Amino acid sequence: MSSGFSHFDDSGNAIMVDVSDKPETRREAVAEALVRCKAETLGLIREGGVKKGDVLSVARLAGIMGAK
């Protein structure tokens, strides 16, 4: 599954992208969340059954982008 996005591999998993050619900048990211949902919703997320896509991969990508 090639999504055309550089931050996902062919399986749709979030990956780090080589940014070694970019100029250095100082950045700091801190995040914390409390997510409440129904057990049914959590099951769909864990099983990858959400119609809009892979919720956990998007969350991982957001963390990677935030850290960059």
N, C-alpha and C positions, 0 to 999 in steps of 0.2 A: 504494500500500500504506500506508494510514494505520494505524499501529500503536497509536495512542492515547498514545504516549509523547512528551512534549514535546521530548526531545533527539534525535529522529529526524525527517527530512523524509519526504515521501510516497514517496520511492524507497528508504527504509531507511537513508540515510546519516546519520551523526552530525552534529549541528549545535550551534552555540552558542545558548544561550537568553538572552534579555534579562533580566538580574537587577538592572537599574539601580534598581529600587524597593526592593531589599533593603538593610539597613544595612551599612556598610563594616566589614570585619574584616580583620585581617592574617593571611595564610595563605602557606605556602610548601610546595611539593611537589617532591620529587626522586625520580625512579624510574629504575631500570636493570634490565634483564632479559637473561638468556641462555636462549633456548628451543631445546631440541634435539628434533628429530622426524625421522621417516623422510621421504624425498623424496616418497613417495606422499601422506603427510599434508600436507606443505607445498603440494603441487599442489592438493589438495582445498580448502585454505584460500584459496589464490590464486584459484581458480575459483569460490568460493562454493558448493562442493559438500558442506559439512558438514551433516549432517541436523539438528543442533541449532540452526543459524542462522549468521549472518554473523560469523565470528570476528573479523575485522579491524574491523568497525564497533563491535563490543562493546569491543574493545581501545581504539579511539579514544575512545569514550564514557567509558571508565574514566579515560583520561588527562584528558579535559575535566573530569570530575567531581572528579578529584584536584586539578586546578589551581584549581578553584573553592573 
